[in-house]
Every structure is written in structure tokens, then in C-alpha cells.
């Protein structure tokens, strides 16, 4: 990604962040934390996910 595009992307992200109300940002952050995590990934990392992808690819 060229540097100009990266600066444009980061500027857009920062402006979007600053435009959202503080209450809404807190709500989004809380919702992300409450999202359930797959226990296989939590306990064993990415290996079960990679193994599952490998098996699906062979089918």
C-alpha cells in the first residue's frame, strides 16, 4: 500500500472514531467483549482452526 493511501486510510479511521459518540464507542467495545469465543481456539490456539481448514480443503 503506497504511503499516500495509508495516510488517507488512517485519517478516515481517526475521523470516524472521533465522530462517534463516546457512549456508542463504549457500547461497541462492550459488545465485542461479550462475543463468544470458540473454546477450541481459546484453549489450543489456531491449530484446531488450521487443521479444520486443511480437512475442508481436501474434501
NUMIBA-763136 format. One record per atom (N, C-alpha, C): residue number from 1; residue in one letter; x, y, z. Coordinates in steps of 0.02 Angstrom, whole numbers. Layout:
! residues N
num / residuo / X / Y / Z
NUM / a / X / Y / Z
...
! end
This chain:
! residues 59
num / residuo / X / Y / Z
1 / x / 43 / -58 / 0
1 / x / 0 / 0 / 0
1 / x / 45 / 62 / 0
2 / x / 37 / 104 / -49
2 / x / 77 / 165 / -50
2 / x / 63 / 209 / 11
3 / x / 111 / 249 / 27
3 / x / 106 / 289 / 89
3 / x / 47 / 338 / 87
4 / x / 31 / 366 / 29
4 / x / -25 / 413 / 25
4 / x / -91 / 378 / 41
5 / x / -99 / 317 / 15
5 / x / -161 / 281 / 29
5 / x / -165 / 262 / 103
6 / x / -109 / 245 / 132
6 / x / -108 / 227 / 202
6 / x / -126 / 286 / 246
7 / x / -99 / 344 / 230
7 / x / -115 / 404 / 268
7 / x / -190 / 420 / 260
8 / x / -216 / 413 / 201
8 / x / -287 / 426 / 189
8 / x / -330 / 377 / 229
9 / x / -311 / 314 / 229
9 / x / -348 / 263 / 266
9 / x / -347 / 278 / 341
10 / x / -289 / 293 / 368
10 / x / -283 / 307 / 440
10 / x / -321 / 371 / 458
11 / x / -320 / 421 / 415
11 / x / -357 / 482 / 428
11 / x / -432 / 468 / 431
12 / x / -456 / 427 / 385
12 / x / -527 / 409 / 384
12 / x / -546 / 372 / 448
13 / x / -503 / 326 / 470
13 / x / -517 / 288 / 532
13 / x / -519 / 334 / 592
14 / x / -472 / 379 / 597
14 / x / -469 / 425 / 654
14 / x / -530 / 471 / 654
15 / x / -549 / 498 / 597
15 / x / -606 / 543 / 593
15 / x / -670 / 505 / 611
16 / x / -676 / 444 / 586
16 / x / -735 / 403 / 603
16 / x / -737 / 390 / 678
17 / x / -681 / 376 / 708
17 / x / -678 / 364 / 780
17 / x / -698 / 426 / 819
18 / x / -672 / 483 / 797
18 / x / -686 / 546 / 832
18 / x / -759 / 568 / 824
19 / x / -790 / 549 / 768
19 / x / -860 / 569 / 755
19 / x / -910 / 527 / 794
20 / x / -891 / 466 / 813
20 / x / -939 / 425 / 851
20 / x / -942 / 449 / 923
21 / x / -1001 / 452 / 951
21 / x / -1008 / 473 / 1021
21 / x / -974 / 424 / 1069
22 / x / -953 / 449 / 1125
22 / x / -916 / 409 / 1174
22 / x / -958 / 350 / 1199
23 / x / -1022 / 362 / 1209
23 / x / -1066 / 309 / 1233
23 / x / -1070 / 252 / 1183
24 / x / -1074 / 269 / 1119
24 / x / -1078 / 218 / 1067
24 / x / -1014 / 178 / 1063
25 / x / -957 / 211 / 1069
25 / x / -892 / 176 / 1068
25 / x / -888 / 127 / 1126
26 / x / -910 / 148 / 1185
26 / x / -909 / 103 / 1243
26 / x / -955 / 43 / 1232
27 / x / -1014 / 56 / 1202
27 / x / -1061 / 2 / 1189
27 / x / -1031 / -48 / 1139
28 / x / -1000 / -23 / 1086
28 / x / -969 / -68 / 1037
28 / x / -913 / -110 / 1069
29 / x / -873 / -78 / 1111
29 / x / -819 / -113 / 1144
29 / x / -846 / -168 / 1190
30 / x / -900 / -152 / 1226
30 / x / -931 / -200 / 1271
30 / x / -960 / -258 / 1232
31 / x / -992 / -244 / 1175
31 / x / -1021 / -297 / 1133
31 / x / -967 / -343 / 1106
32 / x / -910 / -316 / 1088
32 / x / -855 / -357 / 1062
32 / x / -828 / -403 / 1116
33 / x / -826 / -379 / 1178
33 / x / -801 / -421 / 1232
33 / x / -849 / -477 / 1249
34 / x / -914 / -465 / 1241
34 / x / -964 / -515 / 1258
34 / x / -972 / -568 / 1203
35 / x / -942 / -557 / 1145
35 / x / -948 / -605 / 1091
35 / x / -916 / -671 / 1111
36 / x / -951 / -727 / 1101
36 / x / -923 / -791 / 1123
36 / x / -861 / -811 / 1083
37 / x / -814 / -841 / 1118
37 / x / -752 / -865 / 1087
37 / x / -756 / -940 / 1082
38 / x / -736 / -968 / 1025
38 / x / -735 / -1040 / 1017
38 / x / -685 / -1069 / 1066
39 / x / -707 / -1117 / 1107
39 / x / -663 / -1144 / 1159
39 / x / -603 / -1180 / 1130
40 / x / -612 / -1212 / 1072
40 / x / -554 / -1246 / 1042
40 / x / -499 / -1196 / 1025
41 / x / -518 / -1137 / 1001
41 / x / -468 / -1086 / 987
41 / x / -439 / -1056 / 1051
42 / x / -482 / -1047 / 1101
42 / x / -459 / -1017 / 1163
42 / x / -409 / -1063 / 1199
43 / x / -423 / -1127 / 1199
43 / x / -381 / -1174 / 1235
43 / x / -319 / -1195 / 1196
44 / x / -326 / -1204 / 1131
44 / x / -272 / -1233 / 1092
44 / x / -243 / -1187 / 1039
45 / x / -267 / -1127 / 1035
45 / x / -241 / -1079 / 986
45 / x / -269 / -1090 / 917
46 / x / -228 / -1078 / 868
46 / x / -250 / -1079 / 798
46 / x / -245 / -1149 / 768
47 / x / -212 / -1195 / 800
47 / x / -202 / -1262 / 771
47 / x / -267 / -1298 / 754
48 / x / -318 / -1299 / 796
48 / x / -380 / -1332 / 775
48 / x / -412 / -1299 / 714
49 / x / -408 / -1234 / 711
49 / x / -435 / -1198 / 653
49 / x / -398 / -1217 / 590
50 / x / -332 / -1218 / 593
50 / x / -291 / -1235 / 535
50 / x / -304 / -1308 / 514
51 / x / -311 / -1352 / 562
51 / x / -324 / -1422 / 547
51 / x / -392 / -1430 / 513
52 / x / -442 / -1394 / 538
52 / x / -509 / -1395 / 509
52 / x / -508 / -1369 / 437
53 / x / -470 / -1315 / 424
53 / x / -465 / -1289 / 356
53 / x / -431 / -1339 / 310
54 / x / -380 / -1373 / 336
54 / x / -345 / -1423 / 296
54 / x / -391 / -1480 / 277
55 / x / -432 / -1503 / 324
55 / x / -479 / -1557 / 309
55 / x / -532 / -1534 / 259
56 / x / -556 / -1474 / 265
56 / x / -607 / -1449 / 219
56 / x / -578 / -1441 / 149
57 / x / -515 / -1423 / 146
57 / x / -483 / -1413 / 81
57 / x / -476 / -1479 / 43
58 / x / -464 / -1534 / 80
58 / x / -456 / -1599 / 49
58 / x / -521 / -1627 / 22
59 / x / -578 / -1605 / 51
59 / x / -643 / -1632 / 28
59 / x / -662 / -1606 / -38
! end
